[in-house]
């Protein structure tokens, strides 16, 4: 008498392979490591994205520090201090008049930058 289960596995050899206990354990282990574990692949992807963002922030702030150091060196000279005060804070000498011309585009940029800060 032929075993119907044996006939079934000869008809579908892939099921015989997938029914092997080692394959089942291997598939379970792979699913566990990819999705369920604390050190899963998905978690590592999120952490790598965060690392990339932090490195970009680090580079940005290092560049800003370099610019600030250059500005500090420039401000050691009194002529540059006067120029900086005139440009940034609209200071003037007693015998001068200052006219500030603002365009609509500048106002929109200021509003956008204020909105981004909040």
Biopython code that builds the backbone (N, CA, C, O; Angstrom):
import numpy as np
from Bio.PDB.StructureBuilder import StructureBuilder

atoms = [
    (1, "UNK", "N", (0.814, -1.173, 0.000)),
    (1, "UNK", "CA", (0.000, 0.000, 0.000)),
    (1, "UNK", "C", (0.866, 1.249, 0.000)),
    (1, "UNK", "O", (1.846, 1.320, 0.743)),
    (2, "UNK", "N", (0.532, 2.205, -0.798)),
    (2, "UNK", "CA", (1.316, 3.434, -0.850)),
    (2, "UNK", "C", (0.761, 4.433, 0.146)),
    (2, "UNK", "O", (-0.446, 4.550, 0.356)),
    (3, "UNK", "N", (1.676, 5.128, 0.735)),
    (3, "UNK", "CA", (1.313, 6.137, 1.724)),
    (3, "UNK", "C", (0.868, 7.398, 0.979)),
    (3, "UNK", "O", (1.619, 7.887, 0.135)),
    (4, "UNK", "N", (-0.341, 7.955, 1.260)),
    (4, "UNK", "CA", (-0.793, 9.155, 0.539)),
    (4, "UNK", "C", (0.090, 10.362, 0.857)),
    (4, "UNK", "O", (0.249, 11.243, 0.012)),
    (5, "UNK", "N", (0.657, 10.416, 2.044)),
    (5, "UNK", "CA", (1.543, 11.521, 2.404)),
    (5, "UNK", "C", (2.827, 11.459, 1.606)),
    (5, "UNK", "O", (3.341, 12.490, 1.171)),
    (6, "UNK", "N", (3.350, 10.261, 1.409)),
    (6, "UNK", "CA", (4.556, 10.079, 0.613)),
    (6, "UNK", "C", (4.300, 10.477, -0.836)),
    (6, "UNK", "O", (5.152, 11.091, -1.479)),
    (7, "UNK", "N", (3.134, 10.127, -1.339)),
    (7, "UNK", "CA", (2.757, 10.485, -2.699)),
    (7, "UNK", "C", (2.632, 12.010, -2.824)),
    (7, "UNK", "O", (3.003, 12.583, -3.849)),
    (8, "UNK", "N", (2.116, 12.652, -1.791)),
    (8, "UNK", "CA", (1.956, 14.113, -1.789)),
    (8, "UNK", "C", (3.311, 14.812, -1.859)),
    (8, "UNK", "O", (3.472, 15.780, -2.603)),
    (9, "UNK", "N", (4.298, 14.321, -1.079)),
    (9, "UNK", "CA", (5.623, 14.946, -1.079)),
    (9, "UNK", "C", (6.372, 14.685, -2.379)),
    (9, "UNK", "O", (7.184, 15.511, -2.796)),
    (10, "UNK", "N", (6.120, 13.574, -3.016)),
    (10, "UNK", "CA", (6.771, 13.341, -4.304)),
    (10, "UNK", "C", (6.171, 14.241, -5.364)),
    (10, "UNK", "O", (6.845, 14.621, -6.321)),
    (11, "UNK", "N", (4.899, 14.584, -5.194)),
    (11, "UNK", "CA", (4.249, 15.478, -6.154)),
    (11, "UNK", "C", (4.718, 16.916, -5.947)),
    (11, "UNK", "O", (4.880, 17.660, -6.914)),
    (12, "UNK", "N", (4.937, 17.312, -4.689)),
    (12, "UNK", "CA", (5.383, 18.675, -4.352)),
    (12, "UNK", "C", (6.669, 18.590, -3.534)),
    (12, "UNK", "O", (6.606, 18.584, -2.305)),
    (13, "UNK", "N", (7.839, 18.525, -4.183)),
    (13, "UNK", "CA", (9.090, 18.366, -3.431)),
    (13, "UNK", "C", (9.464, 19.623, -2.621)),
    (13, "UNK", "O", (10.212, 19.531, -1.647)),
    (14, "UNK", "N", (8.951, 20.781, -3.017)),
    (14, "UNK", "CA", (9.245, 22.004, -2.273)),
    (14, "UNK", "C", (8.656, 21.937, -0.861)),
    (14, "UNK", "O", (9.265, 22.430, 0.087)),
    (15, "UNK", "N", (7.491, 21.338, -0.720)),
    (15, "UNK", "CA", (6.886, 21.190, 0.607)),
    (15, "UNK", "C", (7.701, 20.266, 1.493)),
    (15, "UNK", "O", (7.761, 20.461, 2.707)),
    (16, "UNK", "N", (8.323, 19.271, 0.901)),
    (16, "UNK", "CA", (9.171, 18.382, 1.682)),
    (16, "UNK", "C", (10.373, 19.154, 2.223)),
    (16, "UNK", "O", (10.789, 18.971, 3.368)),
    (17, "UNK", "N", (10.928, 20.034, 1.359)),
    (17, "UNK", "CA", (12.062, 20.861, 1.784)),
    (17, "UNK", "C", (11.628, 21.831, 2.883)),
    (17, "UNK", "O", (12.328, 21.977, 3.885)),
    (18, "UNK", "N", (10.476, 22.498, 2.706)),
    (18, "UNK", "CA", (10.002, 23.466, 3.695)),
    (18, "UNK", "C", (9.533, 22.800, 4.982)),
    (18, "UNK", "O", (9.479, 23.445, 6.029)),
    (19, "UNK", "N", (9.197, 21.532, 4.915)),
    (19, "UNK", "CA", (8.775, 20.804, 6.100)),
    (19, "UNK", "C", (9.931, 20.352, 6.968)),
    (19, "UNK", "O", (9.715, 19.876, 8.082)),
    (20, "UNK", "N", (11.147, 20.492, 6.485)),
    (20, "UNK", "CA", (12.333, 20.117, 7.245)),
    (20, "UNK", "C", (12.439, 21.016, 8.485)),
    (20, "UNK", "O", (12.257, 22.229, 8.383)),
    (21, "UNK", "N", (12.724, 20.446, 9.621)),
    (21, "UNK", "CA", (12.752, 21.214, 10.863)),
    (21, "UNK", "C", (13.869, 22.253, 10.872)),
    (21, "UNK", "O", (13.725, 23.298, 11.505)),
    (22, "UNK", "N", (14.964, 21.990, 10.191)),
    (22, "UNK", "CA", (16.059, 22.964, 10.147)),
    (22, "UNK", "C", (15.664, 24.186, 9.328)),
    (22, "UNK", "O", (16.026, 25.313, 9.669)),
    (23, "UNK", "N", (14.930, 23.965, 8.264)),
    (23, "UNK", "CA", (14.463, 25.087, 7.446)),
    (23, "UNK", "C", (13.454, 25.913, 8.236)),
    (23, "UNK", "O", (13.473, 27.142, 8.177)),
    (24, "UNK", "N", (12.588, 25.250, 8.964)),
    (24, "UNK", "CA", (11.601, 25.972, 9.776)),
    (24, "UNK", "C", (12.296, 26.820, 10.833)),
    (24, "UNK", "O", (11.925, 27.974, 11.045)),
    (25, "UNK", "N", (13.288, 26.265, 11.489)),
    (25, "UNK", "CA", (14.031, 27.021, 12.508)),
    (25, "UNK", "C", (14.785, 28.181, 11.864)),
    (25, "UNK", "O", (14.825, 29.278, 12.421)),
    (26, "UNK", "N", (15.377, 27.951, 10.707)),
    (26, "UNK", "CA", (16.111, 29.009, 10.015)),
    (26, "UNK", "C", (15.181, 30.149, 9.596)),
    (26, "UNK", "O", (15.533, 31.318, 9.755)),
    (27, "UNK", "N", (14.016, 29.831, 9.072)),
    (27, "UNK", "CA", (13.048, 30.861, 8.671)),
    (27, "UNK", "C", (12.569, 31.628, 9.902)),
    (27, "UNK", "O", (12.486, 32.855, 9.869)),
    (28, "UNK", "N", (12.257, 30.928, 10.974)),
    (28, "UNK", "CA", (11.836, 31.588, 12.210)),
    (28, "UNK", "C", (12.932, 32.520, 12.727)),
    (28, "UNK", "O", (12.648, 33.647, 13.133)),
    (29, "UNK", "N", (14.180, 32.052, 12.714)),
    (29, "UNK", "CA", (15.311, 32.866, 13.176)),
    (29, "UNK", "C", (15.466, 34.113, 12.309)),
    (29, "UNK", "O", (15.705, 35.203, 12.830)),
    (30, "UNK", "N", (15.332, 33.961, 10.989)),
    (30, "UNK", "CA", (15.480, 35.108, 10.081)),
    (30, "UNK", "C", (14.377, 36.135, 10.321)),
    (30, "UNK", "O", (14.643, 37.336, 10.366)),
    (31, "UNK", "N", (13.162, 35.673, 10.472)),
    (31, "UNK", "CA", (12.054, 36.599, 10.734)),
    (31, "UNK", "C", (12.259, 37.300, 12.078)),
    (31, "UNK", "O", (12.032, 38.504, 12.197)),
    (32, "UNK", "N", (12.684, 36.549, 13.074)),
    (32, "UNK", "CA", (12.932, 37.131, 14.393)),
    (32, "UNK", "C", (14.016, 38.216, 14.320)),
    (32, "UNK", "O", (13.846, 39.300, 14.878)),
    (33, "UNK", "N", (15.110, 37.929, 13.645)),
    (33, "UNK", "CA", (16.220, 38.891, 13.582)),
    (33, "UNK", "C", (15.864, 40.110, 12.728)),
    (33, "UNK", "O", (16.309, 41.219, 13.026)),
    (34, "UNK", "N", (15.079, 39.923, 11.687)),
    (34, "UNK", "CA", (14.749, 41.047, 10.815)),
    (34, "UNK", "C", (13.691, 41.973, 11.404)),
    (34, "UNK", "O", (13.769, 43.186, 11.209)),
    (35, "UNK", "N", (12.720, 41.445, 12.106)),
    (35, "UNK", "CA", (11.586, 42.261, 12.490)),
    (35, "UNK", "C", (11.317, 42.355, 13.995)),
    (35, "UNK", "O", (10.844, 43.393, 14.457)),
    (36, "UNK", "N", (11.596, 41.334, 14.754)),
    (36, "UNK", "CA", (11.104, 41.283, 16.128)),
    (36, "UNK", "C", (12.144, 41.591, 17.198)),
    (36, "UNK", "O", (11.767, 42.001, 18.296)),
    (37, "UNK", "N", (13.398, 41.418, 16.936)),
    (37, "UNK", "CA", (14.432, 41.554, 17.957)),
    (37, "UNK", "C", (14.723, 43.028, 18.242)),
    (37, "UNK", "O", (14.398, 43.898, 17.434)),
    (38, "UNK", "N", (15.335, 43.298, 19.390)),
    (38, "UNK", "CA", (15.729, 44.667, 19.742)),
    (38, "UNK", "C", (16.811, 45.200, 18.813)),
    (38, "UNK", "O", (16.938, 46.413, 18.649)),
    (39, "UNK", "N", (17.574, 44.334, 18.215)),
    (39, "UNK", "CA", (18.615, 44.748, 17.271)),
    (39, "UNK", "C", (18.195, 44.376, 15.854)),
    (39, "UNK", "O", (19.009, 43.886, 15.072)),
    (40, "UNK", "N", (16.934, 44.607, 15.524)),
    (40, "UNK", "CA", (16.400, 44.209, 14.226)),
    (40, "UNK", "C", (16.947, 45.095, 13.107)),
    (40, "UNK", "O", (17.496, 46.171, 13.342)),
    (41, "UNK", "N", (16.778, 44.611, 11.912)),
    (41, "UNK", "CA", (17.235, 45.328, 10.722)),
    (41, "UNK", "C", (16.496, 46.657, 10.592)),
    (41, "UNK", "O", (17.112, 47.669, 10.256)),
    (42, "UNK", "N", (15.207, 46.675, 10.847)),
    (42, "UNK", "CA", (14.422, 47.897, 10.728)),
    (42, "UNK", "C", (14.880, 48.947, 11.737)),
    (42, "UNK", "O", (14.953, 50.133, 11.416)),
    (43, "UNK", "N", (15.184, 48.512, 12.941)),
    (43, "UNK", "CA", (15.680, 49.436, 13.954)),
    (43, "UNK", "C", (17.036, 50.019, 13.543)),
    (43, "UNK", "O", (17.295, 51.205, 13.744)),
    (44, "UNK", "N", (17.881, 49.189, 12.978)),
    (44, "UNK", "CA", (19.184, 49.666, 12.506)),
    (44, "UNK", "C", (19.024, 50.690, 11.383)),
    (44, "UNK", "O", (19.790, 51.651, 11.314)),
    (45, "UNK", "N", (18.055, 50.500, 10.519)),
    (45, "UNK", "CA", (17.819, 51.474, 9.453)),
    (45, "UNK", "C", (17.411, 52.821, 10.039)),
    (45, "UNK", "O", (17.903, 53.859, 9.597)),
    (46, "UNK", "N", (16.524, 52.820, 11.023)),
    (46, "UNK", "CA", (16.118, 54.069, 11.675)),
    (46, "UNK", "C", (17.300, 54.736, 12.373)),
    (46, "UNK", "O", (17.469, 55.953, 12.294)),
    (47, "UNK", "N", (18.107, 53.943, 13.049)),
    (47, "UNK", "CA", (19.268, 54.507, 13.735)),
    (47, "UNK", "C", (20.280, 55.076, 12.747)),
    (47, "UNK", "O", (20.889, 56.112, 13.018)),
    (48, "UNK", "N", (20.468, 54.416, 11.610)),
    (48, "UNK", "CA", (21.388, 54.939, 10.593)),
    (48, "UNK", "C", (20.886, 56.257, 10.023)),
    (48, "UNK", "O", (21.685, 57.152, 9.749)),
    (49, "UNK", "N", (19.563, 56.395, 9.839)),
    (49, "UNK", "CA", (19.007, 57.670, 9.374)),
    (49, "UNK", "C", (19.270, 58.771, 10.401)),
    (49, "UNK", "O", (19.646, 59.886, 10.040)),
    (50, "UNK", "N", (19.072, 58.454, 11.675)),
    (50, "UNK", "CA", (19.323, 59.440, 12.721)),
    (50, "UNK", "C", (20.796, 59.840, 12.766)),
    (50, "UNK", "O", (21.121, 61.010, 12.965)),
    (51, "UNK", "N", (21.672, 58.876, 12.584)),
    (51, "UNK", "CA", (23.107, 59.164, 12.573)),
    (51, "UNK", "C", (23.447, 60.096, 11.414)),
    (51, "UNK", "O", (24.215, 61.043, 11.584)),
    (52, "UNK", "N", (22.883, 59.835, 10.246)),
    (52, "UNK", "CA", (23.140, 60.697, 9.088)),
    (52, "UNK", "C", (22.648, 62.119, 9.337)),
    (52, "UNK", "O", (23.330, 63.084, 8.990)),
    (53, "UNK", "N", (21.463, 62.249, 9.939)),
    (53, "UNK", "CA", (20.943, 63.579, 10.249)),
    (53, "UNK", "C", (21.839, 64.302, 11.257)),
    (53, "UNK", "O", (22.115, 65.493, 11.113)),
    (54, "UNK", "N", (22.281, 63.579, 12.262)),
    (54, "UNK", "CA", (23.140, 64.197, 13.276)),
    (54, "UNK", "C", (24.488, 64.603, 12.697)),
    (54, "UNK", "O", (25.038, 65.639, 13.070)),
    (55, "UNK", "N", (25.018, 63.797, 11.795)),
    (55, "UNK", "CA", (26.286, 64.173, 11.159)),
    (55, "UNK", "C", (26.118, 65.399, 10.275)),
    (55, "UNK", "O", (27.014, 66.240, 10.206)),
    (56, "UNK", "N", (24.975, 65.508, 9.596)),
    (56, "UNK", "CA", (24.705, 66.697, 8.791)),
    (56, "UNK", "C", (24.592, 67.929, 9.695)),
    (56, "UNK", "O", (25.114, 68.996, 9.370)),
    (57, "UNK", "N", (23.907, 67.773, 10.830)),
    (57, "UNK", "CA", (23.807, 68.881, 11.789)),
    (57, "UNK", "C", (25.177, 69.261, 12.323)),
    (57, "UNK", "O", (25.481, 70.443, 12.480)),
    (58, "UNK", "N", (25.997, 68.270, 12.601)),
    (58, "UNK", "CA", (27.338, 68.529, 13.120)),
    (58, "UNK", "C", (28.153, 69.333, 12.115)),
    (58, "UNK", "O", (28.834, 70.290, 12.484)),
    (59, "UNK", "N", (28.083, 68.942, 10.848)),
    (59, "UNK", "CA", (28.819, 69.664, 9.806)),
    (59, "UNK", "C", (28.315, 71.102, 9.688)),
    (59, "UNK", "O", (29.109, 72.034, 9.560)),
    (60, "UNK", "N", (26.995, 71.278, 9.733)),
    (60, "UNK", "CA", (26.427, 72.618, 9.645)),
    (60, "UNK", "C", (26.923, 73.494, 10.794)),
    (60, "UNK", "O", (27.344, 74.630, 10.573)),
    (61, "UNK", "N", (26.876, 72.974, 12.007)),
    (61, "UNK", "CA", (27.289, 73.768, 13.150)),
    (61, "UNK", "C", (28.793, 74.029, 13.165)),
    (61, "UNK", "O", (29.238, 75.077, 13.633)),
    (62, "UNK", "N", (29.573, 73.083, 12.658)),
    (62, "UNK", "CA", (31.012, 73.334, 12.556)),
    (62, "UNK", "C", (31.301, 74.450, 11.556)),
    (62, "UNK", "O", (32.181, 75.280, 11.784)),
    (63, "UNK", "N", (30.558, 74.471, 10.449)),
    (63, "UNK", "CA", (30.720, 75.559, 9.487)),
    (63, "UNK", "C", (30.310, 76.896, 10.091)),
    (63, "UNK", "O", (30.963, 77.913, 9.857)),
    (64, "UNK", "N", (29.231, 76.894, 10.865)),
    (64, "UNK", "CA", (28.798, 78.129, 11.518)),
    (64, "UNK", "C", (29.831, 78.598, 12.538)),
    (64, "UNK", "O", (30.060, 79.799, 12.676)),
    (65, "UNK", "N", (30.446, 77.677, 13.244)),
    (65, "UNK", "CA", (31.492, 78.040, 14.202)),
    (65, "UNK", "C", (32.675, 78.671, 13.483)),
    (65, "UNK", "O", (33.249, 79.647, 13.966)),
    (66, "UNK", "N", (33.042, 78.118, 12.331)),
    (66, "UNK", "CA", (34.140, 78.709, 11.555)),
    (66, "UNK", "C", (33.797, 80.126, 11.125)),
    (66, "UNK", "O", (34.642, 81.019, 11.203)),
    (67, "UNK", "N", (32.559, 80.344, 10.669)),
    (67, "UNK", "CA", (32.143, 81.690, 10.259)),
    (67, "UNK", "C", (32.177, 82.645, 11.448)),
    (67, "UNK", "O", (32.626, 83.784, 11.321)),
    (68, "UNK", "N", (31.706, 82.185, 12.590)),
    (68, "UNK", "CA", (31.706, 83.036, 13.779)),
    (68, "UNK", "C", (33.127, 83.377, 14.228)),
    (68, "UNK", "O", (33.394, 84.502, 14.651)),
    (69, "UNK", "N", (34.033, 82.408, 14.136)),
    (69, "UNK", "CA", (35.428, 82.687, 14.495)),
    (69, "UNK", "C", (36.030, 83.720, 13.564)),
    (69, "UNK", "O", (36.791, 84.584, 14.001)),
    (70, "UNK", "N", (35.693, 83.638, 12.274)),
    (70, "UNK", "CA", (36.190, 84.637, 11.321)),
    (70, "UNK", "C", (35.626, 86.014, 11.655)),
    (70, "UNK", "O", (36.336, 87.017, 11.592)),
    (71, "UNK", "N", (34.336, 86.053, 12.011)),
    (71, "UNK", "CA", (33.735, 87.337, 12.390)),
    (71, "UNK", "C", (34.375, 87.892, 13.654)),
    (71, "UNK", "O", (34.576, 89.102, 13.765)),
    (72, "UNK", "N", (34.692, 87.040, 14.592)),
    (72, "UNK", "CA", (35.343, 87.501, 15.829)),
    (72, "UNK", "C", (36.718, 88.077, 15.507)),
    (72, "UNK", "O", (37.103, 89.106, 16.061)),
    (73, "UNK", "N", (37.460, 87.420, 14.616)),
    (73, "UNK", "CA", (38.775, 87.951, 14.232)),
    (73, "UNK", "C", (38.630, 89.308, 13.553)),
    (73, "UNK", "O", (39.433, 90.212, 13.785)),
    (74, "UNK", "N", (37.595, 89.450, 12.705)),
    (74, "UNK", "CA", (37.381, 90.734, 12.036)),
    (74, "UNK", "C", (37.012, 91.820, 13.034)),
    (74, "UNK", "O", (37.416, 92.973, 12.887)),
    (75, "UNK", "N", (36.244, 91.445, 14.047)),
    (75, "UNK", "CA", (35.782, 92.449, 15.003)),
    (75, "UNK", "C", (36.870, 92.891, 15.984)),
    (75, "UNK", "O", (36.633, 93.764, 16.819)),
    (76, "UNK", "N", (38.045, 92.301, 15.889)),
    (76, "UNK", "CA", (39.170, 92.788, 16.691)),
    (76, "UNK", "C", (39.648, 94.142, 16.182)),
    (76, "UNK", "O", (40.250, 94.913, 16.929)),
    (77, "UNK", "N", (39.382, 94.429, 14.920)),
    (77, "UNK", "CA", (39.755, 95.699, 14.303)),
    (77, "UNK", "C", (38.595, 96.685, 14.481)),
    (77, "UNK", "O", (37.447, 96.334, 14.208)),
    (78, "UNK", "N", (38.875, 97.904, 14.930)),
    (78, "UNK", "CA", (37.826, 98.890, 15.201)),
    (78, "UNK", "C", (37.092, 99.316, 13.936)),
    (78, "UNK", "O", (35.907, 99.643, 13.991)),
    (79, "UNK", "N", (37.777, 99.317, 12.804)),
    (79, "UNK", "CA", (37.103, 99.683, 11.550)),
    (79, "UNK", "C", (36.018, 98.661, 11.207)),
    (79, "UNK", "O", (34.941, 99.023, 10.732)),
    (80, "UNK", "N", (36.305, 97.414, 11.446)),
    (80, "UNK", "CA", (35.311, 96.366, 11.167)),
    (80, "UNK", "C", (34.163, 96.411, 12.175)),
    (80, "UNK", "O", (33.026, 96.079, 11.838)),
    (81, "UNK", "N", (34.456, 96.818, 13.406)),
    (81, "UNK", "CA", (33.395, 96.958, 14.404)),
    (81, "UNK", "C", (32.422, 98.035, 13.953)),
    (81, "UNK", "O", (31.207, 97.860, 14.045)),
    (82, "UNK", "N", (32.947, 99.136, 13.471)),
    (82, "UNK", "CA", (32.093, 100.221, 12.990)),
    (82, "UNK", "C", (31.274, 99.771, 11.787)),
    (82, "UNK", "O", (30.079, 100.056, 11.710)),
    (83, "UNK", "N", (31.895, 99.082, 10.865)),
    (83, "UNK", "CA", (31.195, 98.599, 9.677)),
    (83, "UNK", "C", (30.085, 97.615, 10.069)),
    (83, "UNK", "O", (28.982, 97.673, 9.526)),
    (84, "UNK", "N", (30.376, 96.727, 10.998)),
    (84, "UNK", "CA", (29.397, 95.742, 11.463)),
    (84, "UNK", "C", (28.208, 96.441, 12.128)),
    (84, "UNK", "O", (27.054, 96.090, 11.883)),
    (85, "UNK", "N", (28.504, 97.427, 12.968)),
    (85, "UNK", "CA", (27.438, 98.156, 13.662)),
    (85, "UNK", "C", (26.563, 98.900, 12.664)),
    (85, "UNK", "O", (25.346, 98.962, 12.839)),
    (86, "UNK", "N", (27.150, 99.453, 11.644)),
    (86, "UNK", "CA", (26.378, 100.174, 10.632)),
    (86, "UNK", "C", (25.486, 99.221, 9.831)),
    (86, "UNK", "O", (24.332, 99.541, 9.547)),
    (87, "UNK", "N", (26.014, 98.065, 9.472)),
    (87, "UNK", "CA", (25.252, 97.141, 8.637)),
    (87, "UNK", "C", (24.165, 96.417, 9.419)),
    (87, "UNK", "O", (23.036, 96.302, 8.943)),
    (88, "UNK", "N", (24.483, 95.935, 10.590)),
    (88, "UNK", "CA", (23.538, 95.105, 11.339)),
    (88, "UNK", "C", (22.554, 95.923, 12.177)),
    (88, "UNK", "O", (21.374, 95.583, 12.253)),
    (89, "UNK", "N", (23.023, 96.973, 12.789)),
    (89, "UNK", "CA", (22.196, 97.698, 13.751)),
    (89, "UNK", "C", (21.828, 99.095, 13.276)),
    (89, "UNK", "O", (21.259, 99.877, 14.038)),
    (90, "UNK", "N", (22.144, 99.418, 12.033)),
    (90, "UNK", "CA", (21.792, 100.700, 11.408)),
    (90, "UNK", "C", (22.258, 101.894, 12.230)),
    (90, "UNK", "O", (21.552, 102.897, 12.327)),
    (91, "UNK", "N", (23.434, 101.789, 12.818)),
    (91, "UNK", "CA", (23.994, 102.908, 13.570)),
    (91, "UNK", "C", (24.597, 103.910, 12.599)),
    (91, "UNK", "O", (24.964, 103.567, 11.475)),
    (92, "UNK", "N", (24.694, 105.157, 13.054)),
    (92, "UNK", "CA", (25.193, 106.214, 12.181)),
    (92, "UNK", "C", (25.991, 107.224, 12.993)),
    (92, "UNK", "O", (25.938, 107.277, 14.221)),
    (93, "UNK", "N", (26.712, 107.998, 12.255)),
    (93, "UNK", "CA", (27.407, 109.116, 12.888)),
    (93, "UNK", "C", (26.420, 110.271, 13.030)),
    (93, "UNK", "O", (25.356, 110.264, 12.411)),
    (94, "UNK", "N", (26.775, 111.255, 13.842)),
    (94, "UNK", "CA", (25.858, 112.375, 14.087)),
    (94, "UNK", "C", (25.555, 113.169, 12.831)),
    (94, "UNK", "O", (24.460, 113.714, 12.695)),
    (95, "UNK", "N", (26.490, 113.245, 11.925)),
    (95, "UNK", "CA", (26.313, 114.072, 10.737)),
    (95, "UNK", "C", (25.743, 113.295, 9.547)),
    (95, "UNK", "O", (25.762, 113.790, 8.420)),
    (96, "UNK", "N", (25.242, 112.098, 9.788)),
    (96, "UNK", "CA", (24.752, 111.270, 8.691)),
    (96, "UNK", "C", (23.252, 111.024, 8.806)),
    (96, "UNK", "O", (22.666, 111.092, 9.887)),
    (97, "UNK", "N", (22.661, 110.739, 7.668)),
    (97, "UNK", "CA", (21.276, 110.273, 7.617)),
    (97, "UNK", "C", (21.276, 108.905, 6.960)),
    (97, "UNK", "O", (22.022, 108.658, 6.012)),
    (98, "UNK", "N", (20.434, 108.020, 7.471)),
    (98, "UNK", "CA", (20.355, 106.667, 6.925)),
    (98, "UNK", "C", (18.941, 106.451, 6.398)),
    (98, "UNK", "O", (17.953, 106.757, 7.066)),
    (99, "UNK", "N", (18.875, 105.916, 5.185)),
    (99, "UNK", "CA", (17.601, 105.573, 4.574)),
    (99, "UNK", "C", (17.575, 104.056, 4.373)),
    (99, "UNK", "O", (18.442, 103.481, 3.715)),
    (100, "UNK", "N", (16.569, 103.437, 4.953)),
    (100, "UNK", "CA", (16.435, 101.986, 4.845)),
    (100, "UNK", "C", (15.332, 101.692, 3.841)),
    (100, "UNK", "O", (14.189, 102.119, 4.006)),
    (101, "UNK", "N", (15.691, 100.965, 2.813)),
    (101, "UNK", "CA", (14.730, 100.602, 1.780)),
    (101, "UNK", "C", (14.445, 99.116, 1.914)),
    (101, "UNK", "O", (15.345, 98.285, 1.791)),
    (102, "UNK", "N", (13.191, 98.793, 2.165)),
    (102, "UNK", "CA", (12.797, 97.395, 2.306)),
    (102, "UNK", "C", (11.855, 97.032, 1.165)),
    (102, "UNK", "O", (10.981, 97.813, 0.787)),
    (103, "UNK", "N", (12.045, 95.867, 0.640)),
    (103, "UNK", "CA", (11.218, 95.366, -0.441)),
    (103, "UNK", "C", (10.238, 94.339, 0.111)),
    (103, "UNK", "O", (10.442, 93.802, 1.200)),
    (104, "UNK", "N", (9.173, 94.068, -0.640)),
    (104, "UNK", "CA", (8.169, 93.100, -0.196)),
    (104, "UNK", "C", (8.774, 91.706, -0.038)),
    (104, "UNK", "O", (8.397, 90.962, 0.867)),
    (105, "UNK", "N", (9.700, 91.361, -0.906)),
    (105, "UNK", "CA", (10.343, 90.049, -0.831)),
    (105, "UNK", "C", (11.091, 89.885, 0.490)),
    (105, "UNK", "O", (11.095, 88.803, 1.077)),
    (106, "UNK", "N", (11.723, 90.963, 0.954)),
    (106, "UNK", "CA", (12.438, 90.904, 2.223)),
    (106, "UNK", "C", (11.467, 90.681, 3.375)),
    (106, "UNK", "O", (11.767, 89.935, 4.307)),
    (107, "UNK", "N", (10.305, 91.326, 3.314)),
    (107, "UNK", "CA", (9.313, 91.151, 4.370)),
    (107, "UNK", "C", (8.808, 89.707, 4.400)),
    (107, "UNK", "O", (8.618, 89.131, 5.472)),
    (108, "UNK", "N", (8.593, 89.129, 3.219)),
    (108, "UNK", "CA", (8.132, 87.738, 3.163)),
    (108, "UNK", "C", (9.178, 86.791, 3.725)),
    (108, "UNK", "O", (8.840, 85.839, 4.429)),
    (109, "UNK", "N", (10.439, 87.042, 3.424)),
    (109, "UNK", "CA", (11.516, 86.208, 3.964)),
    (109, "UNK", "C", (11.583, 86.311, 5.473)),
    (109, "UNK", "O", (11.785, 85.308, 6.158)),
    (110, "UNK", "N", (11.416, 87.522, 6.001)),
    (110, "UNK", "CA", (11.449, 87.705, 7.452)),
    (110, "UNK", "C", (10.299, 86.952, 8.113)),
    (110, "UNK", "O", (10.482, 86.304, 9.143)),
    (111, "UNK", "N", (9.113, 87.041, 7.512)),
    (111, "UNK", "CA", (7.954, 86.339, 8.079)),
    (111, "UNK", "C", (8.180, 84.836, 8.043)),
    (111, "UNK", "O", (7.856, 84.136, 9.003)),
    (112, "UNK", "N", (8.740, 84.328, 6.931)),
    (112, "UNK", "CA", (9.008, 82.902, 6.826)),
    (112, "UNK", "C", (10.031, 82.458, 7.851)),
    (112, "UNK", "O", (9.880, 81.399, 8.461)),
    (113, "UNK", "N", (11.074, 83.256, 8.050)),
    (113, "UNK", "CA", (12.112, 82.866, 9.014)),
    (113, "UNK", "C", (11.565, 82.905, 10.437)),
    (113, "UNK", "O", (11.942, 82.077, 11.266)),
    (114, "UNK", "N", (10.681, 83.858, 10.728)),
    (114, "UNK", "CA", (10.068, 83.923, 12.062)),
    (114, "UNK", "C", (9.147, 82.727, 12.265)),
    (114, "UNK", "O", (9.119, 82.140, 13.347)),
    (115, "UNK", "N", (8.394, 82.362, 11.229)),
    (115, "UNK", "CA", (7.495, 81.212, 11.334)),
    (115, "UNK", "C", (8.289, 79.921, 11.521)),
    (115, "UNK", "O", (7.849, 79.028, 12.245)),
    (116, "UNK", "N", (9.439, 79.812, 10.885)),
    (116, "UNK", "CA", (10.267, 78.615, 11.024)),
    (116, "UNK", "C", (10.862, 78.514, 12.417)),
    (116, "UNK", "O", (11.070, 77.410, 12.919)),
    (117, "UNK", "N", (11.136, 79.632, 13.043)),
    (117, "UNK", "CA", (11.694, 79.616, 14.391)),
    (117, "UNK", "C", (10.670, 79.164, 15.421)),
    (117, "UNK", "O", (11.022, 78.571, 16.441)),
    (118, "UNK", "N", (9.427, 79.440, 15.155)),
    (118, "UNK", "CA", (8.380, 79.070, 16.110)),
    (118, "UNK", "C", (8.013, 77.668, 15.878)),
    (118, "UNK", "O", (7.145, 77.135, 16.569)),
]
sb = StructureBuilder()
sb.init_structure("model")
sb.init_model(0)
sb.init_chain("A")
sb.init_seg("    ")
for serial, (resi, resn, name, xyz) in enumerate(atoms, 1):
    if name == "N":
        sb.init_residue(resn, " ", resi, " ")
    sb.init_atom(name, np.array(xyz, "f"), 0.0, 1.0, " ", f" {name:<3s}", serial, name[0])
structure = sb.get_structure()
